[in-house]
């Protein structure tokens, strides 16, 4: 009883004396200490506290099966990238990981080599290929590469549209030499959804909501650690100011422009198209 600024924090933590989960107790103890220190440091007003509660409430209300506003909040505050860095301290030579983002969908279809993942989707045709190897250089056969991205004009993911159709997604399995290849459209830069509380927060912070153009990939194999990463388009205007702090130099890829003519999949294109090559290196499990 009679707790004040000096002893309230310890009193709250002491109430967990019967906690049966050591990890949960550790996390909550640290959270409580940092939260209380934050309140004391900024001398949070009651009005600011109430606005904060309203902000978190609105963030939750914005979430549904197609939009995760809390992930956007975590992303834009740099928390997602920090969690990624702490959990993926991979050895030198392994492909760097980056933010997972809120637009991954389970159950994308498996597609053969050079399959078009963006059939009928507007944008510049793009052919992506490369290899998956271990950090020691051994080809990784049978690795599964999940791919997801926006269209090539509006910068929208399929789940952001109301028609319920799937595009820009697929699962590619590497061949005996670790090779992979698929066709898509060249992605474009886009703003993260900014019509909700996170967008309002960015506006008040004087920040823009834009992400540089990229293709999401997640590579899995039972003998190697999973790598969720991006292929960023070199030269994009937002590489240096990504709204979610996800860009790494090693993930910036040249998307080479070509005139109409023969394409890498053995076909041909009547329009301009681009090609990109990227070799993934996986850390052992």
C-alpha positions in Angstrom: 0.0 0.0 0.0 0.9 3.7 -0.2 3.1 3.1 -3.3 4.9 6.1 -4.8 7.2 6.9 -7.7 10.2 5.4 -5.8 8.8 1.9 -4.9 5.8 1.2 -7.3 8.0 -0.5 -9.9 9.4 -3.0 -7.5 6.0 -3.6 -6.0 4.5 -4.5 -9.4 7.4 -6.9 -10.2 7.1 -8.5 -6.8 3.5 -9.5 -7.6 5.0 -12.1 -10.0 6.6 -14.1 -7.3 4.4 -17.1 -8.1 5.0 -17.0 -11.9 5.8 -20.5 -13.1 7.4 -19.5 -16.4 11.0 -18.1 -16.0 11.2 -16.7 -19.5 7.8 -14.9 -19.2 8.8 -13.5 -15.8 12.1 -12.2 -17.3 10.4 -10.5 -20.2 7.6 -9.0 -18.1 10.1 -7.8 -15.5 12.1 -6.0 -18.1 9.0 -4.6 -19.8 7.6 -3.2 -16.5 10.9 -1.6 -15.6 11.3 0.1 -19.0 7.7 1.2 -19.2 7.9 2.8 -15.7 11.2 4.4 -16.5 9.7 5.8 -19.7 6.8 7.3 -17.8 9.1 8.9 -15.3 11.6 10.1 -17.9 9.1 12.0 -20.0 6.8 12.8 -17.1 3.9 11.5 -19.0 0.7 13.6 -18.6 -2.7 12.0 -18.0 -3.9 13.4 -21.3 -0.9 11.8 -23.1 -1.6 8.5 -21.3 -5.2 8.6 -22.5 -4.2 9.4 -26.0 -1.8 6.4 -26.0 -4.6 4.1 -24.8 -6.8 5.4 -27.7 -4.0 4.9 -30.2 -3.4 1.3 -29.2 -7.2 0.7 -29.2 -7.5 2.1 -32.7 -4.5 0.0 -33.9 -6.2 -3.2 -32.7 -9.5 -2.2 -34.3 -7.8 -1.7 -37.7 -6.5 -5.3 -37.7 -8.4 -8.0 -39.6 -7.5 -11.1 -41.6 -5.9 -9.0 -44.4 -4.3 -6.2 -42.4 -2.1 -6.3 -39.3 -1.7 -2.7 -38.0 0.4 -3.9 -35.1 3.0 -5.3 -37.4 3.0 -2.0 -39.2 3.5 -0.2 -35.9 6.4 -2.5 -35.0 7.9 -2.1 -38.5 7.8 1.7 -38.5 9.3 2.0 -35.0 12.2 -0.2 -36.0 11.2 -2.9 -33.5 10.7 -5.6 -36.2 14.2 -5.0 -37.6 15.7 -5.2 -34.2 13.9 -8.5 -33.4 15.2 -9.7 -36.8 18.8 -8.7 -36.0 18.7 -10.3 -32.6 17.2 -13.6 -33.9 19.3 -14.0 -37.0 22.9 -13.6 -36.1 24.0 -15.7 -39.0 27.6 -16.5 -39.8 29.6 -14.4 -42.3 28.6 -15.2 -45.9 25.0 -16.1 -45.2 22.3 -14.0 -46.9 21.1 -11.2 -44.7 17.6 -11.3 -43.5 15.2 -8.4 -43.1 11.6 -7.6 -42.0 9.0 -10.2 -42.7 6.2 -7.7 -43.2 2.4 -8.2 -42.9 1.5 -9.5 -46.4 2.7 -13.1 -46.3 0.0 -15.7 -46.9 0.2 -19.4 -46.1 -0.6 -21.9 -48.8 0.8 -20.2 -52.0 0.8 -22.7 -54.9 4.0 -24.6 -55.9 5.1 -23.5 -59.3 7.6 -25.0 -61.8 10.8 -23.4 -63.0 10.1 -20.2 -65.0 6.5 -20.1 -64.0 4.8 -16.8 -64.3 3.8 -15.7 -60.8 2.1 -12.5 -62.0 0.0 -13.8 -64.9 -2.2 -10.9 -66.1 -0.7 -8.5 -63.6 0.2 -5.0 -64.9 3.9 -4.1 -64.9 7.2 -4.6 -66.7 7.8 -8.4 -67.3 10.7 -9.5 -65.1 12.7 -12.7 -65.0 14.5 -13.6 -61.7 17.0 -16.4 -61.3 19.9 -17.6 -59.3 21.1 -20.4 -56.9 20.7 -21.4 -53.3 23.8 -22.7 -51.6 25.1 -23.3 -48.1 27.7 -20.9 -46.7 30.3 -23.5 -47.6 29.3 -23.3 -51.3 27.4 -26.6 -51.6 24.3 -26.3 -53.8 21.0 -26.8 -51.8 18.7 -29.0 -53.8 15.0 -29.1 -52.7 15.0 -25.7 -51.0 11.6 -24.1 -51.1 11.5 -20.4 -52.0 8.3 -18.6 -51.0 7.9 -15.4 -53.2 5.4 -12.6 -52.7 5.3 -9.0 -54.0 3.1 -6.2 -55.3 1.9 -5.6 -58.8 4.1 -3.5 -61.1 2.1 -0.3 -61.4 0.0 0.5 -58.3 2.3 -1.2 -55.7 -0.6 -3.2 -54.2 -0.4 -6.8 -52.8 -3.2 -9.1 -53.8 -4.6 -9.1 -50.2 -5.1 -5.4 -50.5 -7.6 -5.8 -53.2 -11.2 -6.8 -52.7 -11.6 -9.3 -55.5 -9.9 -12.1 -53.5 -7.7 -13.2 -56.3 -4.1 -14.3 -55.7 -1.1 -12.9 -57.7 2.5 -12.3 -57.2 2.9 -15.4 -55.0 4.3 -18.8 -55.4 6.6 -21.5 -54.1 9.6 -22.4 -56.2 11.7 -25.5 -55.4 15.4 -25.5 -56.3 16.8 -28.1 -58.7 19.7 -30.5 -58.2 22.2 -27.7 -58.7 20.4 -25.4 -56.3 19.0 -23.3 -59.2 15.7 -21.5 -59.2 14.0 -19.3 -61.8 10.6 -17.5 -62.0 8.8 -14.9 -64.0 7.0 -12.0 -62.5 6.6 -8.2 -62.9 9.2 -5.7 -61.7 8.0 -4.4 -58.4 7.5 -0.7 -57.7 7.9 1.4 -54.6 4.8 1.9 -52.5 3.5 3.4 -49.3 2.6 1.2 -46.4 -1.1 1.5 -45.5 -1.2 5.0 -44.0 -5.0 5.5 -43.6 -5.0 4.2 -40.0 -3.4 5.1 -36.7 0.2 4.2 -37.8 -0.1 6.5 -40.8 -1.3 9.3 -38.5 1.7 8.6 -36.2 4.1 8.9 -39.1 2.6 12.2 -40.2 3.0 13.6 -36.8 6.6 12.4 -36.7 7.3 14.2 -40.0 8.0 10.9 -41.8 6.9 9.5 -45.1 5.3 6.0 -45.4 7.1 4.7 -48.5 9.0 1.5 -49.0 11.5 1.0 -51.9 10.5 -1.6 -54.6 11.3 -5.1 -53.5 10.4 -8.8 -53.9 9.9 -10.8 -50.7 11.5 -14.2 -50.4 11.6 -16.9 -47.7 13.9 -19.9 -48.2 13.4 -23.0 -46.2 15.2 -26.4 -46.1 15.4 -28.9 -43.2 19.2 -28.8 -43.1 19.5 -25.0 -43.1 18.2 -22.0 -41.1 15.2 -20.2 -42.7 16.1 -16.9 -44.4 13.3 -14.4 -44.9 14.6 -11.5 -46.9 14.0 -9.0 -49.8 15.5 -8.3 -53.2 15.5 -4.5 -53.5 15.6 -2.8 -56.8 18.8 -0.8 -57.3 18.3 2.9 -57.9 15.0 3.2 -56.1 14.4 6.6 -54.6 13.5 5.2 -51.2 16.5 2.9 -50.5 17.9 5.4 -48.1 14.7 6.2 -46.2 12.7 2.9 -46.1 9.7 3.5 -43.8 10.5 0.2 -42.0 14.3 0.4 -42.0 14.6 -2.9 -43.9 17.2 -2.1 -46.6 20.7 -3.7 -46.5 23.3 -3.1 -49.1 23.8 -6.8 -49.8 20.2 -7.2 -50.8 20.1 -4.4 -53.4 20.0 -6.0 -56.8 20.4 -4.7 -60.4 17.2 -5.2 -62.4 18.7 -5.0 -65.9 16.4 -3.5 -68.6 16.2 -5.2 -72.0 14.6 -4.3 -75.3 11.8 -6.5 -76.7 13.2 -9.9 -77.8 14.3 -13.3 -76.5 13.7 -13.9 -72.8 15.7 -16.1 -70.3 12.9 -18.7 -70.1 13.3 -19.5 -73.8 10.4 -17.4 -75.0 10.2 -13.8 -76.2 8.7 -10.5 -75.2 7.1 -7.9 -77.3 7.6 -5.3 -74.6 10.6 -4.1 -72.6 11.5 -6.5 -69.8 14.0 -6.8 -67.0 16.2 -9.5 -65.5 17.6 -9.9 -62.0 20.0 -12.5 -60.6 20.6 -13.3 -57.0 22.4 -16.1 -55.2 21.2 -17.0 -51.7 23.6 -18.5 -49.1 22.0 -20.3 -46.2 23.4 -20.9 -42.7 23.4 -24.5 -41.5 20.7 -25.5 -39.1 
